[in-house]
């Protein structure tokens, strides 16, 4: 959520910057500033009325001590009238604050100045690419056919048991999932991240804190009886771990990670993008999160990007990293890199990680601050997939398949799988 101080001090800049995301913020910002002015005026009047009440209380006591009964009764009558006015002002203030809040949560996070303009993924900017070649199709089986042939994944029975987008992983397919999760968690620990096992369901305040609500409400699975949401990513519980707290500066940076299944409705998805492992409703992912001082957050973003790239490179996959343009960014992000892998059989890039800096957008929602001397400031929050498994598995199967039908296991995974081929 955008800080009110930023709206007051740089409203035109916020409007212009949000235009990069294709969002016309002018009317919302204008109305928000009007509500803010109204709120401040109400608060001023309320403070003055409360001060008058205090003065009247003293005057009533003074008159009573002097035996001036009539004077005391006059003050009491004035105090009663003023208390009724205060109740009205408090109700008006609550209503204005609610209206202001509803407007503020509809404003996306303004992108960082380094974010390029553009309306779609076609205008994202390639910032890094490794040296692995972009293999041609050359008769390679797409991962869904290869997985079925090698008895690694059962899409059909998954659809029977639950529905499309909920596959079974079987035999070596299940072991490959486990190996990747262990590898990603082990590497995260080496990189200084504290591993956590987080809840897989969260409450409304938690989903709001990281920006899933109200923006992505339609994409989340909801359990109405308990008013809980299945997490779309471990980012949600991990980032909310310190929600509502004030951290000491010495505690920063906070670096945490965790594995979780992820649940996404993916409403409206269709066509080739949902074939096989390309887009699932349930999948596994290891997430990394950092909570840092504002002045170092973009250094942290680059550190996280390089770390995620190193994981993909060690899996011996062709990889590129793109900086998202404004029109392709999420509601909550200030700057995002997507790390993509090459799918030889499909002859296209598949996104396997988004690494994002949210600046104070999430911390303002979560009321997460840190103590800097005698003052407190909002922290910056960042997260990244390190990594999401489905498209990694798709690229592994398609890249490392051999003419005899076997799949070569990348060297870094062999100690986990205890074999060189699937």
Secondary structure, DSSP 4 states (H G I P E B T S, - for coil): ---HHHHHH-HHHHHHHHGGGT---HHHHHHHHHHHHHHHHHHHHHHHHHHHHHHHHHHHHHHHHHT-HHHHHHHHHHHHHHHHHHHHHHHHHHHHHHHHHHHHTTSPPPPPTTSPP-SSGGG-EEEEE-SS-----TTPPPHHHHHHHTT-EEHHHHHHHT-TT--EE-THHHHHHHHHHHHHHHHHHHTTPEE----SEE-HHHHHHTT-TTTTGGGS-EETTTTEEE-SSTHHHHHGGGTT-EEEGGGPSEEEEEEEEEE---TT--GGGGSTTSS-SEEEEEEEEEEE-GGGHHHHHHHHHHHHHHHHHHTT--EEEEEPPGGGS-SS-SEEEEEEEEETTTTEEEEEEEEEE-TTHHHHHHT-EEEETTEEEEPEEEEEEEEEHHHHHHHHHHHSB-TTS-BBPPHHHHHHHTSSB-
